[in-house]
């Protein structure tokens, strides 16, 4: 007799929800989702589903302002055993618990690479009992799991792991565009530049490795030193810190806005 797959409900089915649909998740779970008209559909065959309350896991994947307006309506999809997994930035466990009348709440911060099982996903919950093996297997569908005992780390993870891929993509793309614009006659290919970046990452595992790697290339009065000198003059480290710090502070601001919401 086949084992029944655990049921998952996605409340919200936008870009974030679709980024969580890894091969492992699709294979091992029965997934339903709610559209903008509050209708439930099966992800597998797109058939409309009657309201269920025996979901094993309910993912909150709506924007913070949507949750503020209609979050209490989500109670109708829960039962006493349902584990609620919130991906909403800035809304605390206490606020979620008060609105949804449940203590079975986990906050996670995955990123867009979850679909490829390559996300670093930070996890926080006050209810440690629900952080069991079944939950861990679910989250590992997205990639690497990072458990935290401090809820503010969710805000940090929002900036680093959540928004970080966009910042990294922006920097890499800037490098690609600049490299190709130096001499269009050279016909430099994106694939070769991406391989260059991958190779640098492959042989360097941490910040110390990167410092040694940098020093091994940057000879006095050489081409590398000329470029590095310019980067330092632009205070690139401060630019990166400010970028992450602003994203972190915005995540905290959203949390404050939620507390002040009446």
C-alpha positions as CSV (number, residue, x, y, z in Angstrom):
1,X,0.0,0.0,0.0
2,X,1.4,3.4,-1.0
3,X,2.2,5.9,1.7
4,X,0.1,9.0,1.5
5,X,2.1,12.1,0.6
6,X,2.0,15.0,3.1
7,X,-0.2,17.8,1.9
8,X,1.1,21.3,1.4
9,X,-1.0,24.5,0.8
10,X,0.6,27.5,-0.7
11,X,-1.2,30.7,0.3
12,X,0.0,32.9,-2.5
13,X,1.3,31.7,-5.8
14,X,3.6,34.3,-7.2
15,X,7.3,34.3,-8.0
16,X,8.4,33.2,-4.5
17,X,6.0,30.3,-4.4
18,X,7.1,29.1,-7.8
19,X,10.7,29.4,-6.8
20,X,10.1,26.8,-4.1
21,X,9.0,24.1,-6.5
22,X,12.1,21.9,-6.5
23,X,12.0,18.5,-8.0
24,X,12.2,17.0,-4.5
25,X,9.2,19.0,-3.3
26,X,7.1,18.1,-6.4
27,X,8.0,14.4,-6.0
28,X,7.4,13.9,-2.3
29,X,4.4,16.2,-1.5
30,X,0.9,16.8,-2.7
31,X,0.7,20.6,-3.3
32,X,-2.3,22.8,-3.5
33,X,-2.3,26.6,-4.0
34,X,-4.8,29.5,-3.5
35,X,-5.3,32.0,-6.3
36,X,-6.2,35.7,-5.9
37,X,-9.9,34.8,-5.8
38,X,-9.3,32.5,-2.7
39,X,-9.9,29.4,-4.8
40,X,-7.9,26.2,-4.1
41,X,-6.3,24.2,-6.9
42,X,-4.2,21.1,-7.2
43,X,-0.8,22.0,-8.5
44,X,-0.5,18.6,-10.2
45,X,-3.6,18.7,-12.4
46,X,-4.9,22.3,-11.8
47,X,-8.3,20.9,-10.6
48,X,-10.3,23.0,-8.2
49,X,-10.3,21.6,-4.6
50,X,-12.8,22.0,-1.9
51,X,-11.6,23.7,1.3
52,X,-9.4,21.4,3.3
53,X,-8.2,21.9,6.9
54,X,-6.0,18.8,7.3
55,X,-2.9,20.2,5.6
56,X,0.4,19.1,7.1
57,X,2.1,22.3,6.1
58,X,0.8,25.7,5.0
59,X,3.2,28.2,3.4
60,X,2.5,31.9,3.8
61,X,3.8,33.4,0.5
62,X,1.9,36.7,0.3
63,X,3.2,40.2,0.7
64,X,3.2,41.7,4.2
65,X,0.5,44.2,3.3
66,X,-1.8,41.4,2.1
67,X,-1.3,39.5,5.4
68,X,-2.1,42.6,7.3
69,X,-5.4,42.9,5.5
70,X,-6.7,39.4,5.3
71,X,-4.3,37.2,7.4
72,X,-7.0,36.2,9.8
73,X,-9.0,34.6,7.0
74,X,-6.2,32.0,6.6
75,X,-7.3,30.3,9.8
76,X,-10.0,28.4,7.8
77,X,-7.2,26.4,6.2
78,X,-5.6,25.3,9.4
79,X,-6.2,22.6,12.0
80,X,-4.4,22.0,15.4
81,X,-1.6,19.9,13.8
82,X,-0.9,22.1,10.8
83,X,2.6,23.6,10.7
84,X,2.6,27.1,9.3
85,X,5.7,28.1,7.4
86,X,6.0,31.9,6.8
87,X,8.2,33.3,4.1
88,X,6.8,36.8,4.8
89,X,9.6,39.3,5.5
90,X,9.2,41.5,8.6
91,X,6.3,39.9,10.4
92,X,7.3,38.3,13.7
93,X,6.3,34.9,15.1
94,X,4.3,36.7,17.8
95,X,2.3,38.7,15.2
96,X,1.7,35.6,13.1
97,X,0.7,33.5,16.1
98,X,-1.8,36.2,17.3
99,X,-3.4,36.6,13.9
100,X,-3.6,32.8,13.1
101,X,-4.3,31.6,16.6
102,X,-1.6,29.0,16.5
103,X,1.8,28.2,18.0
104,X,2.9,25.9,15.2
105,X,4.7,28.6,13.3
106,X,8.1,28.6,11.6
107,X,9.7,31.5,9.8
108,X,12.0,30.7,7.0
109,X,14.0,32.8,4.5
110,X,14.8,30.9,1.4
111,X,15.9,32.4,-1.9
112,X,15.1,32.1,-5.6
113,X,17.5,29.3,-6.0
114,X,15.3,26.9,-3.9
115,X,13.8,25.6,-7.2
116,X,17.2,24.2,-8.0
117,X,17.7,23.0,-4.4
118,X,20.6,25.5,-4.0
119,X,19.0,27.9,-1.5
120,X,20.6,28.8,1.9
121,X,17.4,28.8,4.0
122,X,17.4,30.3,7.5
123,X,14.9,28.9,9.9
124,X,13.5,30.2,13.2
125,X,10.8,29.0,15.5
126,X,9.9,29.4,19.1
127,X,8.2,26.0,19.1
128,X,11.2,23.6,18.8
129,X,8.9,20.5,18.9
130,X,7.8,21.1,15.3
131,X,11.3,21.3,14.0
132,X,11.5,17.5,13.6
133,X,12.9,15.2,11.0
134,X,9.9,15.5,8.7
135,X,10.2,19.3,8.8
136,X,13.9,19.1,8.2
137,X,13.5,16.9,5.2
138,X,10.9,19.3,3.8
139,X,13.2,22.3,4.1
140,X,16.2,20.4,2.6
141,X,14.1,20.2,-0.6
142,X,15.3,23.8,-1.1
143,X,19.0,23.3,-0.4
144,X,21.0,24.0,2.8
145,X,19.2,24.5,6.1
146,X,20.5,27.0,8.7
147,X,18.8,27.0,12.1
148,X,18.8,30.1,14.3
149,X,17.8,30.9,17.9
150,X,17.5,34.6,17.2
151,X,14.5,35.9,15.2
152,X,16.4,39.0,14.1
153,X,18.6,36.7,12.1
154,X,15.6,36.4,9.7
155,X,16.0,40.1,8.9
156,X,19.8,39.5,8.3
157,X,19.1,36.5,6.2
158,X,16.5,38.5,4.2
159,X,19.3,40.9,3.2
160,X,22.1,38.4,2.7
161,X,20.4,35.1,1.5
162,X,17.1,36.5,0.2
163,X,18.3,39.7,-1.6
164,X,21.9,38.6,-1.9
165,X,21.5,36.6,-5.1
166,X,20.1,39.8,-6.8
167,X,23.1,41.9,-5.6
168,X,25.6,39.2,-6.7
169,X,23.8,38.9,-10.1
170,X,24.0,42.7,-10.5
171,X,27.8,42.7,-9.8
172,X,28.5,39.7,-12.1
173,X,26.4,41.2,-14.9
174,X,28.3,44.5,-14.5
175,X,31.6,42.6,-14.9
176,X,30.3,40.8,-18.0
177,X,29.1,44.0,-19.7
178,X,32.3,45.9,-18.8
179,X,34.5,43.0,-20.1
180,X,32.7,42.8,-23.4
181,X,32.7,46.6,-23.8
182,X,36.5,47.0,-23.4
183,X,36.9,45.7,-27.0
184,X,33.9,44.6,-29.0
185,X,36.2,43.2,-31.6
186,X,37.5,40.6,-29.2
187,X,34.1,39.0,-29.2
188,X,34.3,37.8,-25.5
189,X,31.6,35.3,-24.7
190,X,29.4,35.3,-21.6
191,X,30.1,31.6,-21.1
192,X,33.8,32.1,-20.9
193,X,33.4,35.0,-18.3
194,X,30.9,32.9,-16.2
195,X,33.4,30.0,-16.2
196,X,36.1,32.5,-15.1
197,X,34.0,33.5,-12.1
198,X,33.1,29.9,-11.3
199,X,36.7,28.9,-11.4
200,X,37.7,31.6,-8.9
201,X,35.0,30.5,-6.5
202,X,35.9,26.8,-6.9
203,X,39.5,27.2,-5.7
204,X,38.7,29.7,-2.8
205,X,36.6,28.5,0.1
206,X,36.6,31.5,2.4
207,X,37.7,35.1,2.8
208,X,41.3,34.2,3.8
209,X,41.7,32.1,0.6
210,X,40.4,35.0,-1.5
211,X,42.9,37.5,0.2
212,X,45.8,35.1,-0.5
213,X,44.5,34.6,-4.1
214,X,44.3,38.3,-4.6
215,X,47.8,38.9,-3.2
216,X,49.3,36.2,-5.4
217,X,48.1,38.0,-8.6
218,X,48.5,41.7,-7.7
219,X,52.2,42.3,-8.4
220,X,53.6,45.8,-7.9
221,X,52.9,48.3,-10.7
222,X,51.1,45.5,-12.6
223,X,47.8,45.5,-14.4
224,X,46.0,43.8,-11.5
225,X,47.3,46.3,-9.0
226,X,46.2,49.1,-11.2
227,X,42.6,47.8,-11.3
228,X,42.5,46.9,-7.6
229,X,43.8,50.3,-6.6
230,X,40.9,51.9,-8.5
231,X,38.4,49.6,-6.8
232,X,39.8,50.5,-3.4
233,X,39.6,54.2,-4.2
234,X,35.9,53.7,-4.9
235,X,35.5,52.1,-1.4
236,X,33.8,49.0,-2.9
237,X,33.8,47.3,0.5
238,X,31.8,50.2,2.0
239,X,29.4,50.1,-1.0
240,X,28.7,46.4,-0.4
241,X,28.3,46.9,3.4
242,X,25.8,49.8,2.8
243,X,23.9,47.7,0.2
244,X,23.4,44.8,2.7
245,X,22.8,47.2,5.7
246,X,20.0,49.0,3.8
247,X,18.3,45.8,2.9
248,X,18.6,44.6,6.6
249,X,17.2,47.9,7.9
250,X,14.3,47.7,5.5
251,X,13.4,44.2,6.7
252,X,13.4,45.6,10.3
253,X,11.3,48.6,9.2
254,X,8.7,46.3,7.8
255,X,8.6,44.5,11.1
256,X,8.1,47.8,13.0
257,X,5.4,48.8,10.5
258,X,3.5,45.6,11.2
259,X,3.7,46.2,15.0
260,X,2.3,49.7,14.5
261,X,-0.5,48.5,12.2
262,X,-4.0,48.8,13.7
